Amino acid sequence: MSQSLVGSRYDLHVVRAKPPGVAEQDYYAIHEGDVEEVGGGDITGYLHSWEVGTTVDGPGIRLVAFLTGCFLRCQYCHNPDTWHKHNGRAVTVARAMREVSKYAKVLTMSRGGITLSGGEPMVQREFMMEIFRRSKQLGLHTCVDTSGRLGDRLTDDDLMQIDLNILDIKSGDPDIYKTVTGQPLAPTVEYARRLSALRRPMWVRYVLVPGLTDQFDNVEKVADICAELQSLERVEILRFHQMGRDKWHKLGLEYKLENVEPPDAELSERVRGQFRSRGITVY
């Protein structure tokens, strides 16, 4: 009998741990093994964990798969063990779909579906899209939780297989975005505009971190980006939390937000108001 793939996004998973003596900056690097492996028989992907029954990762009840591999190095990342693809468990599409099939009926009845998150699912484009195509054949709603950094890897046909994009826009100011993630903002904005032009539904998520992403002008720039997106359905303001701190410690990484508190009600409401002032639905 095969082992269940179900786990929790907050469990630490490191199949290939950082060897003793390896410099910390090497863990921040994008490794050769993080590049997608294409073609050859039943596609193999790399998974951190699955969660069943979530209601915050898309509409209805969701089955959420957390894929490994990500090019961003967000200061507040609660899954730094997903940065490198081979930190995950190797799973074929066929094996993954056996897991999906077990829940297909209840997911359909709840008007829910499957969400691929991470890490960054687009690192494993071929695996991601085959999961989505087969899930659509089961009548499931499909959703990807993405930073949009690698959106240019997807064809327009790929985007038609994805019913909802949950797009993380982590800053509206390019310099702040680079500080937060180590990557440029432009690819994310380009991907958002492409989704808008194709009328592909999207939710935008914005992580509110006091002292890092809460500047008034920075939020204004994110709100301006969102205001021009014709297929945007909602913006979700995610309050910073410390649930990932222990992972940074266990991986031997410096956690720069060690003493940062979650945003208070006044700050959270100010930021929500900045989006609402543009007629955007905010959660």
Backbone bond lengths (Angstrom), bond angles and torsions (degrees), N, CA, C in turn:
res aa  C-N    CA-C-N  psi(-1)  N-CA   C-N-CA  omega(-1)  CA-C   N-CA-C  phi
1 M - - - 1.471 - - 1.524 108.90 -
2 S 1.320 117.44 131.46 1.459 120.32 -175.99 1.519 110.89 -74.99
3 Q 1.323 115.61 150.27 1.447 121.56 -179.66 1.517 110.03 -76.29
4 S 1.348 116.18 139.92 1.454 120.79 177.73 1.518 110.03 -64.19
5 L 1.313 115.99 145.59 1.457 121.15 178.51 1.526 111.84 -92.21
6 V 1.343 116.81 -5.11 1.454 120.73 -172.28 1.522 110.81 -71.47
7 G 1.333 116.32 134.86 1.460 121.73 177.89 1.508 109.45 -152.83
8 S 1.324 117.64 -144.34 1.454 122.55 179.61 1.515 109.99 -136.86
9 R 1.327 115.15 143.72 1.463 120.06 179.04 1.533 111.56 -64.90
10 Y 1.329 117.11 -20.18 1.457 120.41 -177.02 1.523 113.57 -93.73
11 D 1.334 117.43 -0.63 1.459 120.55 172.49 1.519 109.12 -78.13
12 L 1.341 115.60 143.39 1.468 119.71 176.49 1.516 109.15 -82.06
13 H 1.350 116.72 123.96 1.461 121.97 177.94 1.518 108.59 -125.13
14 V 1.297 117.40 113.34 1.462 121.65 175.60 1.514 107.21 -137.52
15 V 1.323 116.70 96.84 1.457 120.78 178.83 1.517 109.88 -69.71
16 R 1.324 116.26 -40.97 1.459 121.29 176.69 1.518 108.24 -115.10
17 A 1.296 117.05 88.38 1.456 121.93 -175.97 1.517 110.98 -68.92
18 K 1.328 115.74 158.65 1.459 121.76 177.04 1.518 108.59 -65.44
19 P 1.329 118.88 119.24 1.463 121.12 -177.35 1.526 111.78 -63.69
20 P 1.328 117.72 150.50 1.456 120.12 177.16 1.533 110.62 -56.47
21 G 1.313 116.05 139.02 1.457 120.45 177.09 1.511 114.97 88.21
22 V 1.350 118.22 -9.77 1.461 120.45 178.67 1.527 108.89 -75.98
23 A 1.306 116.89 132.12 1.460 121.19 -176.65 1.521 110.89 -62.32
24 E 1.347 115.89 146.03 1.461 120.63 -177.55 1.520 112.32 -58.48
25 Q 1.354 117.24 -39.40 1.448 118.82 -177.10 1.525 112.34 -62.93
26 D 1.315 118.85 -22.38 1.453 121.09 177.40 1.524 111.39 -67.00
27 Y 1.318 117.78 -29.76 1.460 119.64 176.88 1.524 110.00 -71.69
28 Y 1.326 117.58 -29.41 1.455 121.01 177.64 1.526 111.99 -75.25
29 A 1.320 117.77 -21.36 1.467 121.38 -176.93 1.526 110.98 -68.43
30 I 1.330 116.11 157.78 1.469 121.70 171.90 1.521 106.59 -88.65
31 H 1.324 116.76 113.23 1.453 121.81 -174.20 1.525 111.70 -80.12
32 E 1.314 115.88 158.34 1.463 120.77 177.02 1.522 110.88 -56.92
33 G 1.326 116.92 -37.96 1.461 120.98 -179.09 1.511 114.58 -71.34
34 D 1.353 117.59 -7.68 1.452 120.69 178.86 1.524 112.57 -82.38
35 V 1.313 117.01 -8.02 1.459 121.40 178.44 1.519 109.16 -78.65
36 E 1.335 115.95 139.53 1.466 120.36 -176.70 1.524 111.87 -62.43
37 E 1.337 114.16 138.89 1.459 121.04 174.04 1.527 107.87 -97.80
38 V 1.314 117.42 122.46 1.462 122.10 -170.49 1.519 110.99 -109.59
39 G 1.348 114.57 139.05 1.455 121.14 169.99 1.512 115.13 81.15
40 G 1.343 115.43 168.83 1.447 121.38 174.08 1.513 114.94 94.02
41 G 1.354 117.47 90.17 1.456 121.77 171.47 1.514 112.97 64.03
42 D 1.344 116.21 -150.22 1.449 121.06 178.91 1.526 108.34 -70.54
43 I 1.311 116.38 122.07 1.465 121.56 -173.48 1.525 110.10 -63.79
44 T 1.309 116.15 137.09 1.457 122.02 176.61 1.521 109.93 -106.53
45 G 1.330 115.08 130.94 1.455 120.90 174.95 1.512 110.13 -116.70
46 Y 1.316 115.41 176.07 1.461 121.13 -178.54 1.521 108.74 -126.50
47 L 1.337 115.27 122.13 1.456 121.83 -172.53 1.519 111.52 -116.98
48 H 1.319 115.07 140.19 1.463 121.50 172.19 1.522 109.65 -84.31
49 S 1.327 117.64 -50.51 1.461 121.67 -176.69 1.521 109.82 -170.59
50 W 1.331 115.27 166.85 1.456 123.29 170.91 1.528 107.79 -119.94
51 E 1.317 116.57 150.66 1.454 121.28 169.56 1.523 108.39 -131.31
52 V 1.324 115.89 140.52 1.458 122.01 -177.60 1.521 109.55 -115.00
53 G 1.324 116.17 135.51 1.455 120.32 172.27 1.507 114.96 91.24
54 T 1.338 119.19 9.93 1.457 119.52 178.82 1.532 109.81 -72.47
55 T 1.311 115.66 149.95 1.465 121.21 179.18 1.531 111.03 -123.83
56 V 1.328 116.90 16.05 1.468 120.59 -178.07 1.525 112.14 -115.92
57 D 1.327 117.18 2.47 1.463 121.12 -175.76 1.521 111.12 -116.12
58 G 1.350 115.35 40.26 1.447 121.14 -177.20 1.515 109.69 126.41
59 P 1.335 117.40 175.82 1.468 120.84 -176.98 1.524 112.53 -71.87
60 G 1.329 116.03 149.20 1.462 121.14 176.76 1.516 112.04 69.76
61 I 1.333 114.60 -164.53 1.458 120.93 176.03 1.520 108.17 -82.36
62 R 1.334 116.88 134.13 1.456 121.21 -173.83 1.523 111.81 -119.01
63 L 1.320 114.54 145.69 1.459 122.83 161.57 1.519 105.29 -100.27
64 V 1.332 116.33 121.05 1.462 120.78 -174.68 1.526 109.85 -114.91
65 A 1.319 116.17 125.52 1.457 121.75 175.25 1.523 108.38 -108.15
66 F 1.328 116.09 127.84 1.461 122.18 178.72 1.516 108.31 -100.49
67 L 1.331 115.64 109.51 1.459 121.68 179.85 1.527 109.96 -87.46
68 T 1.314 116.12 152.62 1.463 119.91 177.68 1.524 110.38 -96.51
69 G 1.338 114.02 157.58 1.453 122.05 -176.51 1.513 110.32 106.10
70 C 1.342 116.85 121.98 1.463 121.42 177.39 1.519 108.19 -159.94
71 F 1.338 116.66 140.44 1.460 120.90 178.60 1.520 112.15 -92.39
72 L 1.335 118.20 -14.35 1.452 121.46 178.83 1.533 109.97 -84.66
73 R 1.320 115.73 151.37 1.461 122.16 177.49 1.527 108.32 -127.46
74 C 1.315 115.60 63.06 1.461 121.27 -174.17 1.528 111.03 -62.59
75 Q 1.319 115.68 135.27 1.459 120.18 -178.79 1.519 111.99 -61.42
76 Y 1.328 117.35 -28.83 1.465 120.63 -177.64 1.531 112.76 -103.04
77 C 1.312 117.67 13.04 1.469 120.75 -177.60 1.534 110.67 -54.66
78 H 1.337 116.25 129.52 1.466 118.67 176.81 1.521 111.98 -97.83
79 N 1.337 116.56 3.83 1.462 120.35 175.89 1.526 110.73 -132.91
80 P 1.345 119.91 57.20 1.469 119.45 178.87 1.523 112.77 -63.64
81 D 1.326 117.13 -14.90 1.468 119.57 176.08 1.518 112.04 -75.68
82 T 1.345 117.58 -2.67 1.471 120.72 175.66 1.523 112.40 -98.14
83 W 1.328 118.93 0.39 1.463 119.81 -175.32 1.518 112.06 -62.35
84 H 1.327 117.73 -36.91 1.459 121.44 -175.68 1.527 110.33 -107.77
85 K 1.313 114.82 127.79 1.466 120.96 -172.27 1.517 112.64 -54.39
86 H 1.325 116.97 -44.15 1.461 119.78 -174.44 1.526 113.47 -78.29
87 N 1.341 117.06 4.44 1.461 119.51 168.25 1.531 110.93 -73.82
88 G 1.335 117.09 -13.14 1.451 120.89 -179.43 1.509 112.67 -91.33
89 R 1.332 114.48 172.01 1.467 121.35 175.70 1.524 109.24 -84.18
90 A 1.315 116.82 133.84 1.468 120.98 177.89 1.527 109.12 -73.45
91 V 1.337 115.92 126.11 1.470 121.89 -177.33 1.525 108.27 -140.10
92 T 1.318 117.85 131.22 1.457 120.79 176.54 1.524 109.78 -75.80
93 V 1.323 116.09 160.23 1.465 120.55 175.62 1.525 109.93 -58.65
94 A 1.327 116.98 -41.89 1.468 120.43 -179.19 1.522 110.59 -59.68
95 R 1.327 116.94 -43.57 1.464 120.83 179.32 1.521 110.60 -65.59
96 A 1.319 117.06 -43.03 1.456 120.77 179.17 1.524 111.47 -62.64
97 M 1.333 116.68 -40.06 1.458 119.88 -178.36 1.530 112.16 -70.77
98 R 1.311 118.21 -25.41 1.474 119.00 172.52 1.520 110.15 -63.35
99 E 1.335 116.07 -36.95 1.466 120.57 176.98 1.527 110.22 -67.35
100 V 1.323 116.52 -45.15 1.460 120.78 -179.73 1.525 110.66 -61.88
101 S 1.318 116.76 -43.06 1.471 121.27 -175.90 1.517 112.45 -61.66
102 K 1.322 117.20 -30.61 1.458 120.89 -179.59 1.530 111.98 -62.31
103 Y 1.330 115.68 -27.81 1.460 119.99 -175.07 1.527 112.77 -110.52
104 A 1.324 117.32 2.16 1.465 120.83 -171.67 1.519 112.81 -57.99
105 K 1.327 117.75 -41.26 1.468 120.61 -175.56 1.515 111.43 -65.38
106 V 1.328 117.14 -49.17 1.466 119.51 -177.99 1.525 111.02 -68.52
107 L 1.331 117.51 -33.52 1.455 120.22 177.75 1.524 110.72 -65.46
108 T 1.330 116.58 -40.57 1.466 120.92 179.17 1.526 110.59 -66.91
109 M 1.331 115.98 -43.15 1.472 120.42 -178.78 1.527 111.52 -63.30
110 S 1.328 117.31 -31.82 1.469 120.99 -178.75 1.523 112.26 -88.45
111 R 1.329 116.53 2.98 1.463 121.80 -174.41 1.516 110.61 58.51
112 G 1.319 114.35 35.59 1.449 121.50 177.27 1.506 110.36 -104.56
113 G 1.328 116.02 -148.44 1.461 118.87 -178.85 1.509 111.46 168.73
114 I 1.319 115.70 -151.84 1.458 122.27 -176.74 1.526 109.98 -113.53
115 T 1.323 115.07 137.44 1.459 122.20 176.15 1.525 108.69 -121.18
116 L 1.317 116.97 130.76 1.460 121.72 172.78 1.513 108.08 -103.55
117 S 1.335 114.39 123.57 1.456 122.05 -177.79 1.511 108.33 -128.52
118 G 1.323 117.01 -160.48 1.461 117.13 -178.46 1.503 113.03 -171.48
119 G 1.325 114.23 -145.00 1.448 129.45 13.37 1.526 113.77 48.78
120 E 1.285 114.62 -163.50 1.461 123.39 177.85 1.514 108.78 -125.98
121 P 1.352 117.95 107.49 1.465 120.65 -176.26 1.522 114.60 -56.53
122 M 1.333 117.30 -29.33 1.460 119.44 -176.00 1.523 113.16 -70.57
123 V 1.334 118.05 -13.58 1.463 120.24 170.96 1.525 109.10 -58.55
124 Q 1.330 116.75 -35.42 1.462 122.67 -179.63 1.537 109.38 -109.94
125 R 1.334 115.62 59.56 1.458 120.39 -173.50 1.525 113.19 -54.52
126 E 1.323 118.23 -48.33 1.467 120.95 -174.82 1.529 110.78 -62.53
127 F 1.316 116.55 -45.29 1.465 121.15 177.88 1.525 110.32 -63.32
128 M 1.316 116.60 -46.76 1.463 121.98 -179.66 1.521 111.89 -57.21
129 M 1.326 116.03 -48.99 1.460 118.99 -175.37 1.523 112.18 -69.77
130 E 1.335 118.36 -33.17 1.464 119.48 177.63 1.531 110.40 -68.59
131 I 1.333 117.43 -37.35 1.462 120.55 174.52 1.525 110.22 -61.88
132 F 1.314 116.94 -44.16 1.459 120.18 179.84 1.525 111.74 -65.18
133 R 1.323 117.46 -43.47 1.462 119.69 -178.92 1.526 111.11 -61.79
134 R 1.324 116.61 -44.36 1.470 119.62 -179.51 1.530 111.43 -70.74
135 S 1.322 117.02 -32.68 1.466 120.37 177.27 1.524 110.46 -67.40
136 K 1.319 117.10 -38.48 1.466 120.34 176.33 1.522 111.02 -62.20
137 Q 1.321 116.75 -35.39 1.461 120.41 176.92 1.520 112.04 -64.56
138 L 1.337 116.61 -25.36 1.461 121.80 176.23 1.528 112.12 -86.16
139 G 1.314 116.66 0.56 1.460 121.23 179.62 1.514 114.26 81.91
140 L 1.340 116.88 20.17 1.456 120.58 -176.25 1.521 112.36 -92.47
141 H 1.311 115.41 144.83 1.462 122.39 170.99 1.525 107.68 -71.39
142 T 1.330 117.49 137.41 1.461 121.80 -176.60 1.521 110.22 -116.45
143 C 1.334 115.21 141.20 1.452 120.83 -177.32 1.515 109.05 -145.34
144 V 1.325 116.70 141.17 1.465 121.72 174.13 1.523 108.79 -120.47
145 D 1.319 116.16 133.67 1.462 123.05 174.38 1.524 106.40 -101.22
146 T 1.325 116.70 112.50 1.465 120.85 -166.80 1.523 111.97 -143.07
147 S 1.319 115.65 155.30 1.458 121.25 170.89 1.525 111.46 -86.12
148 G 1.335 116.76 -13.15 1.450 120.78 -177.62 1.522 114.44 77.38
149 R 1.334 116.88 1.03 1.478 120.75 -176.54 1.521 111.66 -59.71
150 L 1.345 116.81 -34.43 1.462 121.51 -177.02 1.530 111.67 -110.89
151 G 1.313 116.18 25.71 1.459 120.02 -176.84 1.517 114.29 -60.41
152 D 1.336 117.02 -24.68 1.457 119.17 179.87 1.521 112.07 -71.03
153 R 1.336 118.33 -8.43 1.462 121.44 175.34 1.533 111.90 -74.29
154 L 1.346 116.63 -19.47 1.458 120.78 -175.15 1.523 111.00 -94.34
155 T 1.329 115.81 136.85 1.453 121.20 174.04 1.525 109.15 -81.59
156 D 1.331 115.95 167.69 1.461 118.99 175.64 1.527 110.54 -61.69
157 D 1.329 117.55 -35.65 1.460 120.61 176.99 1.525 111.02 -63.52
158 D 1.325 116.62 -39.78 1.459 119.74 175.20 1.522 110.57 -56.89
159 L 1.318 116.21 -45.55 1.462 120.32 -176.83 1.521 112.06 -64.10
160 M 1.331 117.41 -26.99 1.467 120.23 177.80 1.527 111.97 -72.58
161 Q 1.327 117.19 -17.03 1.468 121.07 177.96 1.533 111.67 -87.18
162 I 1.334 116.31 -5.98 1.461 121.31 -177.48 1.525 108.35 -109.80
163 D 1.328 116.23 113.93 1.459 120.28 -175.15 1.523 113.05 -75.44
164 L 1.332 116.68 -27.01 1.454 119.93 -178.65 1.525 110.08 -149.20
165 N 1.319 116.49 133.29 1.459 122.74 170.18 1.526 108.43 -103.77
166 I 1.331 117.19 122.32 1.457 121.18 167.74 1.523 105.26 -96.20
167 L 1.321 116.04 106.61 1.459 122.16 -169.56 1.526 109.96 -104.85
168 D 1.317 115.78 120.39 1.458 121.69 178.83 1.528 109.26 -87.55
169 I 1.326 116.24 110.05 1.462 121.34 173.35 1.522 106.28 -105.46
170 K 1.300 116.35 107.41 1.457 121.60 -165.96 1.521 113.97 -90.40
171 S 1.311 116.19 -8.99 1.460 122.41 177.66 1.515 107.88 -171.90
172 G 1.329 116.33 153.51 1.464 120.21 173.92 1.507 112.13 -100.62
173 D 1.321 116.83 -16.08 1.459 122.71 178.23 1.526 108.72 -95.30
174 P 1.339 118.13 123.99 1.469 119.94 -175.88 1.530 113.87 -58.03
175 D 1.341 117.32 -36.75 1.461 119.44 -179.08 1.526 111.12 -69.05
176 I 1.321 116.38 -41.74 1.469 119.52 177.88 1.523 109.92 -66.57
177 Y 1.331 116.45 -38.90 1.464 119.60 178.50 1.525 110.33 -59.61
178 K 1.338 116.42 -43.32 1.468 120.53 179.68 1.529 110.50 -64.40
179 T 1.317 116.85 -38.77 1.466 120.60 177.86 1.521 110.82 -64.65
180 V 1.321 117.01 -42.14 1.468 121.58 -177.20 1.517 111.83 -70.51
181 T 1.341 117.42 -41.13 1.471 121.41 -167.42 1.521 115.17 -115.38
182 G 1.336 117.53 -21.62 1.458 120.52 -172.37 1.513 113.73 79.63
183 Q 1.327 117.67 6.24 1.462 122.91 -177.16 1.527 110.36 -129.62
184 P 1.352 118.43 163.56 1.460 121.29 179.82 1.527 112.17 -77.34
185 L 1.332 115.45 152.46 1.460 122.34 178.43 1.529 112.51 -77.78
186 A 1.321 118.08 -34.22 1.467 122.27 -168.69 1.528 114.42 -51.61
187 P 1.366 120.65 -45.01 1.468 118.80 -178.95 1.531 113.82 -60.26
188 T 1.336 116.69 -32.95 1.459 120.02 178.48 1.520 110.94 -67.76
189 V 1.321 116.53 -44.16 1.462 120.40 179.74 1.528 110.69 -66.10
190 E 1.324 116.81 -40.59 1.465 120.70 177.64 1.527 110.79 -61.60
191 Y 1.326 116.54 -40.50 1.469 119.95 179.24 1.528 110.34 -66.42
192 A 1.320 117.44 -42.33 1.463 120.64 178.57 1.524 111.11 -59.57
193 R 1.318 116.56 -43.24 1.470 120.27 -179.47 1.518 111.23 -68.90
194 R 1.305 116.64 -33.45 1.465 119.96 176.62 1.524 110.77 -66.20
195 L 1.330 117.19 -43.83 1.465 120.69 176.33 1.524 110.68 -59.96
196 S 1.323 115.88 -40.97 1.462 120.53 179.11 1.527 111.25 -62.82
197 A 1.327 116.54 -44.88 1.469 120.53 -179.19 1.522 111.83 -63.06
198 L 1.338 115.76 -32.91 1.470 120.90 -179.87 1.524 112.11 -89.03
199 R 1.338 116.48 0.61 1.475 122.74 -178.48 1.528 112.04 58.54
200 R 1.320 116.16 37.43 1.464 120.30 176.53 1.527 109.54 -89.01
201 P 1.335 118.03 124.25 1.468 121.58 -175.58 1.521 111.97 -58.03
202 M 1.332 114.89 140.90 1.472 118.98 177.62 1.521 110.70 -146.82
203 W 1.326 114.05 149.10 1.456 123.00 165.07 1.524 106.22 -111.97
204 V 1.304 117.59 141.22 1.462 121.42 173.94 1.519 109.29 -105.00
205 R 1.326 115.82 136.33 1.462 121.73 174.63 1.522 109.34 -113.66
206 Y 1.329 114.39 139.17 1.460 120.79 179.35 1.519 108.38 -132.25
207 V 1.332 116.37 119.11 1.459 121.17 -179.87 1.523 108.94 -87.12
208 L 1.333 115.41 120.08 1.454 121.75 -176.85 1.525 109.51 -95.13
209 V 1.332 115.55 110.11 1.463 122.32 -177.71 1.528 108.82 -118.38
210 P 1.331 117.99 114.00 1.464 119.57 178.50 1.528 111.80 -56.29
211 G 1.329 114.75 131.59 1.449 120.06 178.35 1.514 114.82 82.08
212 L 1.319 117.92 -4.77 1.467 121.02 -178.51 1.517 112.26 -125.21
213 T 1.330 118.76 -52.04 1.464 121.48 -177.38 1.525 112.84 -120.26
214 D 1.326 118.10 6.64 1.460 120.99 -171.37 1.520 115.17 -91.36
215 Q 1.344 118.62 -0.69 1.463 120.15 -178.53 1.525 110.71 -58.33
216 F 1.334 115.96 138.58 1.464 121.57 -175.42 1.526 111.22 -56.04
217 D 1.331 116.97 -49.12 1.469 120.63 -176.98 1.524 111.54 -65.35
218 N 1.315 117.42 -35.65 1.462 120.34 178.25 1.525 110.60 -64.03
219 V 1.326 116.10 -45.04 1.467 119.93 178.36 1.526 110.25 -63.84
220 E 1.338 116.86 -39.54 1.463 120.13 177.69 1.526 111.21 -57.15
221 K 1.326 116.56 -40.61 1.462 120.05 -179.19 1.526 111.66 -67.85
222 V 1.327 116.96 -37.82 1.464 119.17 175.68 1.524 109.87 -64.96
223 A 1.329 116.66 -43.94 1.464 120.77 179.79 1.528 111.45 -62.32
224 D 1.330 117.03 -37.57 1.462 120.25 177.47 1.535 111.10 -64.08
225 I 1.324 116.24 -42.12 1.475 119.73 176.45 1.520 109.84 -59.20
226 C 1.326 116.43 -46.98 1.467 120.66 -177.34 1.529 112.12 -64.44
227 A 1.328 116.13 -36.12 1.467 120.22 -176.36 1.518 112.70 -63.02
228 E 1.325 117.51 -24.26 1.464 120.05 -178.06 1.531 112.69 -92.20
229 L 1.329 118.28 -1.06 1.466 121.78 -176.54 1.524 110.39 -89.94
230 Q 1.331 115.86 109.26 1.458 120.10 -172.10 1.525 113.59 -71.77
231 S 1.325 117.62 -23.06 1.462 119.60 -178.58 1.526 112.23 -102.95
232 L 1.340 117.05 13.59 1.458 120.93 178.07 1.523 109.78 -72.91
233 E 1.325 117.16 129.06 1.461 121.55 -179.67 1.523 112.78 -99.83
234 R 1.333 117.29 -30.88 1.461 120.06 -177.83 1.527 109.33 -166.75
235 V 1.318 115.77 161.40 1.454 123.42 169.70 1.524 107.89 -119.90
236 E 1.323 115.61 132.89 1.452 121.06 177.51 1.528 109.02 -110.70
237 I 1.320 116.02 123.08 1.457 121.19 176.05 1.535 107.27 -92.38
238 L 1.321 115.63 113.52 1.463 120.83 -179.26 1.527 108.71 -98.28
239 R 1.310 116.15 120.07 1.458 121.28 -179.92 1.526 109.41 -77.02
240 F 1.320 116.08 129.89 1.457 121.61 178.42 1.524 110.75 -53.41
241 H 1.360 115.33 141.39 1.471 120.93 175.53 1.524 108.63 -138.47
242 Q 1.311 115.30 171.81 1.467 121.31 -176.28 1.532 112.47 -109.15
243 M 1.339 117.50 23.35 1.470 119.72 -174.94 1.528 113.29 -70.96
244 G 1.334 117.33 -15.34 1.459 119.24 179.24 1.519 114.23 -99.93
245 R 1.331 116.93 -0.91 1.465 120.04 -173.22 1.532 112.69 -58.50
246 D 1.325 117.30 -42.43 1.470 120.04 -176.74 1.523 112.08 -61.33
247 K 1.343 117.02 -32.00 1.465 119.28 178.99 1.529 110.93 -64.52
248 W 1.315 116.23 -42.01 1.467 119.01 178.11 1.522 110.08 -59.50
249 H 1.328 116.31 -43.17 1.456 119.97 179.44 1.528 110.98 -62.25
250 K 1.334 116.83 -45.95 1.459 120.74 -177.40 1.520 112.48 -65.98
251 L 1.340 116.03 -29.09 1.463 120.13 178.02 1.529 112.43 -85.56
252 G 1.323 116.78 -3.15 1.457 120.49 179.48 1.508 113.24 73.30
253 L 1.349 117.19 28.46 1.463 121.57 -178.01 1.527 110.22 -102.74
254 E 1.320 115.57 146.09 1.461 119.87 175.49 1.529 109.36 -71.42
255 Y 1.328 116.88 125.25 1.460 121.95 -179.85 1.520 108.30 -104.43
256 K 1.333 116.67 104.14 1.459 122.20 -171.59 1.525 113.52 -72.53
257 L 1.329 117.03 -15.75 1.469 120.53 -176.80 1.525 111.63 -103.62
258 E 1.316 115.85 26.43 1.467 123.39 -174.10 1.526 112.85 -49.56
259 N 1.320 117.12 -42.98 1.467 120.61 -172.61 1.528 113.28 -109.37
260 V 1.321 117.14 15.35 1.464 120.61 -179.59 1.529 109.94 -81.76
261 E 1.320 115.72 131.20 1.460 121.64 178.24 1.531 110.11 -91.96
262 P 1.333 117.84 154.93 1.472 119.76 174.46 1.525 110.39 -59.46
263 P 1.323 118.17 152.95 1.471 120.48 179.43 1.519 111.14 -64.28
264 D 1.327 116.06 144.22 1.464 119.00 179.26 1.523 109.89 -81.36
265 A 1.327 115.07 174.67 1.464 120.68 -174.99 1.531 111.70 -62.55
266 E 1.335 116.61 -37.42 1.461 119.60 -177.95 1.523 111.55 -64.99
267 L 1.328 117.31 -45.96 1.461 120.71 178.83 1.524 110.56 -64.86
268 S 1.313 116.90 -43.76 1.465 120.79 -179.00 1.521 110.78 -59.90
269 E 1.334 116.67 -42.48 1.462 120.09 -178.87 1.520 111.12 -70.37
270 R 1.344 118.00 -35.61 1.464 120.01 176.17 1.519 111.01 -59.62
271 V 1.339 116.65 -44.46 1.462 120.71 -178.91 1.522 110.57 -67.65
272 R 1.310 117.91 -42.97 1.474 119.65 176.15 1.523 110.69 -58.05
273 G 1.337 115.74 -40.63 1.460 119.79 -179.81 1.514 112.77 -63.14
274 Q 1.318 117.59 -33.37 1.467 120.74 178.90 1.527 110.76 -63.65
275 F 1.321 116.88 -37.14 1.469 119.88 177.07 1.531 110.94 -76.46
276 R 1.327 116.96 -42.03 1.463 120.36 -178.94 1.518 111.23 -61.62
277 S 1.341 117.89 -31.33 1.468 121.10 -178.36 1.514 111.53 -62.45
278 R 1.319 117.52 -16.86 1.463 122.06 178.28 1.527 111.77 -101.73
279 G 1.331 116.60 12.37 1.452 120.90 178.04 1.514 114.50 78.02
280 I 1.343 117.47 18.77 1.454 122.89 -177.44 1.527 109.74 -90.82
281 T 1.327 117.01 136.73 1.453 121.66 174.46 1.522 108.77 -73.43
282 V 1.339 116.88 127.13 1.459 121.97 -172.98 1.526 109.92 -123.88
283 Y 1.333 114.30 138.17 1.468 121.70 174.85 1.514 108.16 -119.18
